Amino acid sequence: MKDSLVVGIIAPSGYVADLATLDRAAAYFERRGHRVVVDAAAHLRSQRFAGTDDERLASLHRIAARDDV
């Protein structure tokens, strides 16, 4: 039996054009027995980016700081 993973999903550059696609990606990993953490900033949009520079950097830091991801 494989060990399950915790998958962290962020959007460090471009915004997610179709949020349903993000949901399907998370569901894909969950169906395979993994836990998924989608950072809230992955849902943001600022021009062509997934949030402002500060929001995207904070998102990356949040995921990197987690012990479980």
C-alpha positions in Angstrom: 0.0 0.0 0.0 1.3 3.4 -0.9 1.8 6.1 1.7 -0.7 8.9 1.2 0.7 12.4 0.5 -0.5 15.8 1.4 -0.6 17.8 -1.9 -0.4 21.6 -1.6 -1.8 23.6 -4.5 -0.9 27.2 -5.1 -1.0 29.5 -8.1 2.4 31.3 -8.0 1.9 33.1 -11.3 -1.1 33.2 -13.6 -4.6 33.1 -12.3 -6.8 29.9 -12.5 -9.1 30.7 -15.4 -11.5 27.9 -14.6 -11.9 27.3 -10.9 -13.8 24.0 -11.7 -10.5 22.7 -13.1 -8.8 23.5 -9.8 -11.6 21.5 -8.0 -11.1 18.6 -10.4 -7.4 18.6 -9.8 -7.9 18.4 -6.1 -10.5 15.7 -6.5 -8.1 13.7 -8.7 -5.5 13.5 -5.9 -8.2 12.9 -3.2 -9.6 9.9 -5.2 -6.1 8.4 -5.0 -6.1 8.7 -1.2 -4.2 11.9 -0.8 -5.2 14.9 1.3 -5.2 18.2 -0.7 -4.6 21.7 0.7 -5.6 24.4 -1.8 -4.3 27.7 -0.6 -7.0 30.4 -0.7 -4.8 32.6 -2.9 -5.1 30.1 -5.7 -8.6 31.5 -6.2 -7.5 35.1 -6.5 -7.1 37.3 -9.6 -5.2 40.5 -10.1 -4.9 41.4 -13.8 -3.4 38.2 -15.4 -1.9 37.0 -12.1 -3.3 34.9 -9.2 -3.4 37.8 -6.8 -0.9 40.6 -6.2 2.8 40.0 -5.9 2.5 40.1 -2.1 -0.5 37.7 -2.0 1.3 35.2 -4.3 4.4 35.4 -2.2 2.5 34.9 1.0 0.7 31.9 -0.5 4.1 30.3 -1.3 5.4 31.0 2.2 2.2 29.5 3.8 2.6 26.2 1.9 6.3 26.1 2.4 5.9 26.7 6.2 3.5 23.7 6.6 5.0 20.6 8.2 2.4 18.4 6.5 2.9 19.3 2.8 
